[in-house]
Amino acid sequence: MTNYRNIAAAYHRALELGLVAGDEIVAWTDRVMEVEDDPAMAFIDASCSGGDHVALLAALQEVPGDLDEAARRKILFGLMLAAVNRDAGSASAVAQVLHGMASDKDVPDADAESRMLSFKDDLGDGSALTEFLSQHGEAI
């Protein structure tokens, strides 16, 4: 069974960072409602939000389930990769977020931490960033 809480938490952070649009989250909640017999009210609220960021952030916080930080992080990395693939100009912002996550010890492992810290200083052509996100991320 899918743990929607992890996905909702990743979308919440990605929306705060401007890496996803509200309509992407609404589309996800609509898909959830199509497959669930009795979807949580949070999905209905998000679906009816019209993409409003404040309403979406509130609804995403109410998605039930147990949060698994490692799973949330993997999904967030996947959303970051999608954002960079959509718009290469977002790579710098993603690198800054990764640096902040590493500073907060929100990392998969020690090797990943050092790589996350390095992106802020030397992004290069972005290929190392996309490789890292591909390696550590998970698509929804």
N, C-alpha and C positions, 0 to 999 in steps of 0.2 A: 504494500500500500504506500502511496506517495505521502511524504511528510510535507504538506503544503506550508507549514510554519517556516521551514528552512527557506523555501522559495520566496515566501512573502517577506522574510527578513532581508534576504538578498536584494529583492526589488526595492524594499524600503530604502536601503542604503544607496542603491544605484540611483534612485529617484532624487534623494537628497543631494547627490553629487552631480546631477544633471546628465547622467550617462544613459538614461532611458527616458522615453516620453510617456506621458500618462496613458496615451492610447495603446501602447504596448502592454501595459499592465492591465488595462481594461480587457484587452483581447485575451490575455492569459486567464483572467477571472471568468470570462465568458466560456472559455474552453473547460475550465474546472466545473462550472455549473452544468455544462452539457454531459459530463461523465459521472457526476455525483448525483445520487438519488435525492439526498437531503443536504444541499450545500449550506455551510455556515452563513449566517447573516452578513459576516464581513465580506464575503464574495459578492453578495447582492449589493451591498453598499458600494463596493468598489466599482462594480459593473454599472451602477446608476450614477456614478460620480461625474460623468461627462469628461473624465480626464483631469479634473481639478486636483492639483497636487496636494492641497491641504486635506481634502476628503480622502484621497488615496492613501496618504500617509497614515491617517487615523484608521482607515479600514484595514490596512496591512498589519497594523499593530494588534488588531483584534482577531487575526486568523488563529484558530486554535491549533494546539499541538505542542510537542516538546521541541525546543530549539536545540539543534546540534550545531555548535559553532564551527566545527570542521566542515560540515556539509554546507552551512551557510556561506562560509568563505569560498569553497569550491564553486558554488553557484555564482557568487559575486565576481570571482575571477572570470567565469564564463561570460557574464554580462559585460565585464570590462573588455574582454576580447572582442565581443560583438560590437561594442561601441568603437573600438579602435579600427576594426575592419570596416565599419560604416563610415567613419570619419577619422582619417589618420591624424588630423589636427588635435584630436582628443588624447593622443598618446602622452603628451606632456602632463596633462591633468591627471591621467591615470597613474603615471609615474610618481607624481606627488602624493596621490592617495596611497599607493603601495608603500612609499617611504613612511608615511604617517602610520600605516598599519604595522609596519615593521618596528617603528619606534614604540608602538603600544604593545608589542609582542603578540600581535594578531597574525601569526604566521604558521605555515604548515610544518616547518622544521628549521633547524639552524642554517642549513645551506640556503633555503629559500629566503630566510631573513637577510642574509648578506646580499643576495641578489636583489631583493626588494629595496634595500638601502642604496644600492649602487645605481639604480635607474634614475634617481633624482640628479646625480652629478653627471652622468654620461648616458644619454638616451641613444646616441648614435643614430642609426637609420631606423630604429624601432624594431628591428627583427629579433633582437634578444628579448625585448619586452613581449612581443607576440608569442615567441617560443615559450617563455616562462608562463604566460597566461594559458597557452594551449596545454602545457604540461600539467599545470596545477588547477586548471579550471574545468568546469563541467557545464555543458549546454543544458538548457531547460527543455 
